[in-house]
């Protein structure tokens, strides 16, 4: 059974941006800051497709990324692919060996001020950051 990860990303799809810096979250109201959506230098922005994953499955992917990056996971911001597309960007499927739901947001303008303007719009749409659930205790 396919998880749909290699199919083109559709505008209505929900995407998760995992947050690995507490500085990307406003502590007062737990909303995501635009910097969480600024792409790394000369690279696309990584996101995870919700596909048919339930909450637990999404957080499992986040935990796997946490281990790969060796940085603490602080939360998750969710936004539809259409939000990126309305701002001239493209979301493309980019499955990784251990993360089939991985996708990339491409076509970012090279100028930081333009990137920031887009990131502000995306962050507004994403709103509040979802809290990382506590780890399940082993019996």
ChimeraX commands (.cxc) that place a marker at each C-alpha (Angstrom):
marker #1 position 0.00,0.00,0.00 radius 0.5
marker #1 position 1.40,3.42,-0.95 radius 0.5
marker #1 position 1.43,6.28,1.52 radius 0.5
marker #1 position 1.17,8.74,-1.37 radius 0.5
marker #1 position 4.54,10.27,-0.55 radius 0.5
marker #1 position 5.81,10.15,-4.14 radius 0.5
marker #1 position 2.68,11.69,-5.65 radius 0.5
marker #1 position 2.69,15.42,-6.39 radius 0.5
marker #1 position 1.85,17.65,-3.43 radius 0.5
marker #1 position -1.68,19.01,-3.79 radius 0.5
marker #1 position -2.72,22.50,-2.75 radius 0.5
marker #1 position -5.16,21.28,-0.10 radius 0.5
marker #1 position -2.55,19.09,1.65 radius 0.5
marker #1 position -1.53,19.92,5.19 radius 0.5
marker #1 position 2.19,20.22,5.83 radius 0.5
marker #1 position 4.06,20.16,9.12 radius 0.5
marker #1 position 7.08,22.28,9.88 radius 0.5
marker #1 position 8.80,20.87,12.94 radius 0.5
marker #1 position 10.27,23.49,15.26 radius 0.5
marker #1 position 13.75,22.85,16.66 radius 0.5
marker #1 position 14.41,26.31,18.12 radius 0.5
marker #1 position 12.36,27.68,20.99 radius 0.5
marker #1 position 13.17,31.13,19.57 radius 0.5
marker #1 position 10.77,30.31,16.72 radius 0.5
marker #1 position 7.82,30.25,19.14 radius 0.5
marker #1 position 6.25,33.30,20.81 radius 0.5
marker #1 position 5.99,32.24,24.43 radius 0.5
marker #1 position 3.13,34.62,25.22 radius 0.5
marker #1 position 0.62,33.03,22.85 radius 0.5
marker #1 position 2.50,29.97,21.44 radius 0.5
marker #1 position 2.26,31.22,17.84 radius 0.5
marker #1 position 5.00,30.44,15.35 radius 0.5
marker #1 position 7.42,33.19,14.36 radius 0.5
marker #1 position 8.21,33.82,10.68 radius 0.5
marker #1 position 11.84,32.71,11.10 radius 0.5
marker #1 position 10.60,29.12,11.40 radius 0.5
marker #1 position 9.69,29.34,7.71 radius 0.5
marker #1 position 12.86,30.98,6.38 radius 0.5
marker #1 position 14.72,28.44,4.23 radius 0.5
marker #1 position 18.32,27.55,5.06 radius 0.5
marker #1 position 20.91,29.33,2.92 radius 0.5
marker #1 position 20.82,28.02,-0.67 radius 0.5
marker #1 position 18.47,25.17,0.25 radius 0.5
marker #1 position 14.74,24.48,0.11 radius 0.5
marker #1 position 12.60,24.53,3.25 radius 0.5
marker #1 position 11.85,21.04,4.59 radius 0.5
marker #1 position 8.30,20.12,5.53 radius 0.5
marker #1 position 6.44,16.89,6.24 radius 0.5
marker #1 position 3.26,15.92,4.43 radius 0.5
marker #1 position 0.46,14.86,6.74 radius 0.5
marker #1 position -0.81,12.38,4.11 radius 0.5
marker #1 position -2.80,9.79,6.03 radius 0.5
marker #1 position -0.69,10.03,9.18 radius 0.5
marker #1 position -2.51,10.42,12.45 radius 0.5
marker #1 position -1.15,12.64,15.21 radius 0.5
marker #1 position 0.98,9.88,16.69 radius 0.5
marker #1 position 2.48,9.10,13.28 radius 0.5
marker #1 position 3.33,12.75,12.64 radius 0.5
marker #1 position 5.04,13.05,16.00 radius 0.5
marker #1 position 6.96,9.83,15.30 radius 0.5
marker #1 position 8.35,11.49,12.18 radius 0.5
marker #1 position 9.22,14.58,14.25 radius 0.5
marker #1 position 11.03,12.41,16.80 radius 0.5
marker #1 position 12.96,10.68,14.01 radius 0.5
marker #1 position 14.07,14.07,12.65 radius 0.5
marker #1 position 14.98,15.12,16.19 radius 0.5
marker #1 position 17.34,12.14,16.42 radius 0.5
marker #1 position 18.85,12.83,12.99 radius 0.5
marker #1 position 19.43,16.51,13.73 radius 0.5
marker #1 position 20.42,15.93,17.35 radius 0.5
marker #1 position 18.36,18.95,18.38 radius 0.5
marker #1 position 15.37,19.11,20.72 radius 0.5
marker #1 position 11.92,19.16,19.15 radius 0.5
marker #1 position 9.87,22.09,20.51 radius 0.5
marker #1 position 6.66,21.81,18.50 radius 0.5
marker #1 position 5.05,21.73,15.10 radius 0.5
marker #1 position 3.41,24.34,12.87 radius 0.5
marker #1 position 0.87,23.12,10.32 radius 0.5
marker #1 position -0.10,24.94,7.15 radius 0.5
marker #1 position -1.68,24.04,3.81 radius 0.5
marker #1 position 0.49,23.78,0.70 radius 0.5
marker #1 position -1.72,26.42,-0.92 radius 0.5
marker #1 position -0.33,29.07,1.45 radius 0.5
marker #1 position 3.15,28.58,-0.03 radius 0.5
marker #1 position 1.77,28.41,-3.57 radius 0.5
marker #1 position -0.18,31.67,-3.18 radius 0.5
marker #1 position 3.16,33.30,-2.45 radius 0.5
marker #1 position 4.89,32.07,-5.61 radius 0.5
marker #1 position 6.53,29.01,-4.08 radius 0.5
marker #1 position 6.28,25.35,-5.03 radius 0.5
marker #1 position 5.98,22.33,-2.73 radius 0.5
marker #1 position 7.47,19.16,-4.16 radius 0.5
marker #1 position 7.57,15.62,-2.86 radius 0.5
marker #1 position 11.12,14.75,-1.76 radius 0.5
marker #1 position 10.95,11.44,0.12 radius 0.5
marker #1 position 14.01,10.50,2.16 radius 0.5
marker #1 position 15.05,6.90,2.90 radius 0.5
marker #1 position 13.62,6.98,6.44 radius 0.5
marker #1 position 11.07,9.79,5.98 radius 0.5
marker #1 position 8.74,9.03,3.08 radius 0.5
marker #1 position 6.53,12.07,3.81 radius 0.5
marker #1 position 9.35,14.59,3.37 radius 0.5
marker #1 position 8.71,17.46,0.95 radius 0.5
marker #1 position 10.52,20.65,0.03 radius 0.5
marker #1 position 9.30,24.20,-0.46 radius 0.5
marker #1 position 11.20,25.59,-3.45 radius 0.5
marker #1 position 11.40,28.69,-5.66 radius 0.5
marker #1 position 12.26,31.03,-2.80 radius 0.5
marker #1 position 13.41,34.47,-3.90 radius 0.5
marker #1 position 17.12,34.99,-3.19 radius 0.5
marker #1 position 16.58,38.26,-1.31 radius 0.5
marker #1 position 16.19,37.87,2.47 radius 0.5
marker #1 position 13.60,40.69,2.78 radius 0.5
marker #1 position 11.36,38.92,0.24 radius 0.5
marker #1 position 11.85,35.59,2.00 radius 0.5
marker #1 position 10.91,37.26,5.31 radius 0.5
marker #1 position 7.76,38.79,3.80 radius 0.5
marker #1 position 6.62,35.37,2.57 radius 0.5
marker #1 position 7.54,33.72,5.88 radius 0.5
marker #1 position 5.41,36.30,7.74 radius 0.5
marker #1 position 2.36,35.40,5.65 radius 0.5
marker #1 position 2.93,31.67,6.14 radius 0.5
marker #1 position 3.43,32.06,9.90 radius 0.5
marker #1 position 0.19,34.03,10.19 radius 0.5
marker #1 position -1.69,31.20,8.48 radius 0.5
marker #1 position 0.01,28.54,10.60 radius 0.5
marker #1 position -0.93,30.24,13.87 radius 0.5
marker #1 position -0.36,28.35,17.09 radius 0.5
marker #1 position 2.38,25.79,17.49 radius 0.5
marker #1 position 1.24,22.30,18.41 radius 0.5
marker #1 position 2.81,21.03,21.61 radius 0.5
marker #1 position 5.10,18.03,21.56 radius 0.5
marker #1 position 3.25,15.22,23.33 radius 0.5
marker #1 position 5.02,13.67,26.30 radius 0.5
marker #1 position 6.97,10.51,25.53 radius 0.5
marker #1 position 5.04,7.36,26.19 radius 0.5
marker #1 position 6.36,5.56,29.23 radius 0.5
marker #1 position 7.46,1.99,28.61 radius 0.5
marker #1 position 5.73,-0.62,30.86 radius 0.5
marker link #1:1,2 radius 0.2
marker link #1:2,3 radius 0.2
marker link #1:3,4 radius 0.2
marker link #1:4,5 radius 0.2
marker link #1:5,6 radius 0.2
marker link #1:6,7 radius 0.2
marker link #1:7,8 radius 0.2
marker link #1:8,9 radius 0.2
marker link #1:9,10 radius 0.2
marker link #1:10,11 radius 0.2
marker link #1:11,12 radius 0.2
marker link #1:12,13 radius 0.2
marker link #1:13,14 radius 0.2
marker link #1:14,15 radius 0.2
marker link #1:15,16 radius 0.2
marker link #1:16,17 radius 0.2
marker link #1:17,18 radius 0.2
marker link #1:18,19 radius 0.2
marker link #1:19,20 radius 0.2
marker link #1:20,21 radius 0.2
marker link #1:21,22 radius 0.2
marker link #1:22,23 radius 0.2
marker link #1:23,24 radius 0.2
marker link #1:24,25 radius 0.2
marker link #1:25,26 radius 0.2
marker link #1:26,27 radius 0.2
marker link #1:27,28 radius 0.2
marker link #1:28,29 radius 0.2
marker link #1:29,30 radius 0.2
marker link #1:30,31 radius 0.2
marker link #1:31,32 radius 0.2
marker link #1:32,33 radius 0.2
marker link #1:33,34 radius 0.2
marker link #1:34,35 radius 0.2
marker link #1:35,36 radius 0.2
marker link #1:36,37 radius 0.2
marker link #1:37,38 radius 0.2
marker link #1:38,39 radius 0.2
marker link #1:39,40 radius 0.2
marker link #1:40,41 radius 0.2
marker link #1:41,42 radius 0.2
marker link #1:42,43 radius 0.2
marker link #1:43,44 radius 0.2
marker link #1:44,45 radius 0.2
marker link #1:45,46 radius 0.2
marker link #1:46,47 radius 0.2
marker link #1:47,48 radius 0.2
marker link #1:48,49 radius 0.2
marker link #1:49,50 radius 0.2
marker link #1:50,51 radius 0.2
marker link #1:51,52 radius 0.2
marker link #1:52,53 radius 0.2
marker link #1:53,54 radius 0.2
marker link #1:54,55 radius 0.2
marker link #1:55,56 radius 0.2
marker link #1:56,57 radius 0.2
marker link #1:57,58 radius 0.2
marker link #1:58,59 radius 0.2
marker link #1:59,60 radius 0.2
marker link #1:60,61 radius 0.2
marker link #1:61,62 radius 0.2
marker link #1:62,63 radius 0.2
marker link #1:63,64 radius 0.2
marker link #1:64,65 radius 0.2
marker link #1:65,66 radius 0.2
marker link #1:66,67 radius 0.2
marker link #1:67,68 radius 0.2
marker link #1:68,69 radius 0.2
marker link #1:69,70 radius 0.2
marker link #1:70,71 radius 0.2
marker link #1:71,72 radius 0.2
marker link #1:72,73 radius 0.2
marker link #1:73,74 radius 0.2
marker link #1:74,75 radius 0.2
marker link #1:75,76 radius 0.2
marker link #1:76,77 radius 0.2
marker link #1:77,78 radius 0.2
marker link #1:78,79 radius 0.2
marker link #1:79,80 radius 0.2
marker link #1:80,81 radius 0.2
marker link #1:81,82 radius 0.2
marker link #1:82,83 radius 0.2
marker link #1:83,84 radius 0.2
marker link #1:84,85 radius 0.2
marker link #1:85,86 radius 0.2
marker link #1:86,87 radius 0.2
marker link #1:87,88 radius 0.2
marker link #1:88,89 radius 0.2
marker link #1:89,90 radius 0.2
marker link #1:90,91 radius 0.2
marker link #1:91,92 radius 0.2
marker link #1:92,93 radius 0.2
marker link #1:93,94 radius 0.2
marker link #1:94,95 radius 0.2
marker link #1:95,96 radius 0.2
marker link #1:96,97 radius 0.2
marker link #1:97,98 radius 0.2
marker link #1:98,99 radius 0.2
marker link #1:99,100 radius 0.2
marker link #1:100,101 radius 0.2
marker link #1:101,102 radius 0.2
marker link #1:102,103 radius 0.2
marker link #1:103,104 radius 0.2
marker link #1:104,105 radius 0.2
marker link #1:105,106 radius 0.2
marker link #1:106,107 radius 0.2
marker link #1:107,108 radius 0.2
marker link #1:108,109 radius 0.2
marker link #1:109,110 radius 0.2
marker link #1:110,111 radius 0.2
marker link #1:111,112 radius 0.2
marker link #1:112,113 radius 0.2
marker link #1:113,114 radius 0.2
marker link #1:114,115 radius 0.2
marker link #1:115,116 radius 0.2
marker link #1:116,117 radius 0.2
marker link #1:117,118 radius 0.2
marker link #1:118,119 radius 0.2
marker link #1:119,120 radius 0.2
marker link #1:120,121 radius 0.2
marker link #1:121,122 radius 0.2
marker link #1:122,123 radius 0.2
marker link #1:123,124 radius 0.2
marker link #1:124,125 radius 0.2
marker link #1:125,126 radius 0.2
marker link #1:126,127 radius 0.2
marker link #1:127,128 radius 0.2
marker link #1:128,129 radius 0.2
marker link #1:129,130 radius 0.2
marker link #1:130,131 radius 0.2
marker link #1:131,132 radius 0.2
marker link #1:132,133 radius 0.2
marker link #1:133,134 radius 0.2
marker link #1:134,135 radius 0.2
marker link #1:135,136 radius 0.2
marker link #1:136,137 radius 0.2
marker link #1:137,138 radius 0.2
marker link #1:138,139 radius 0.2
view
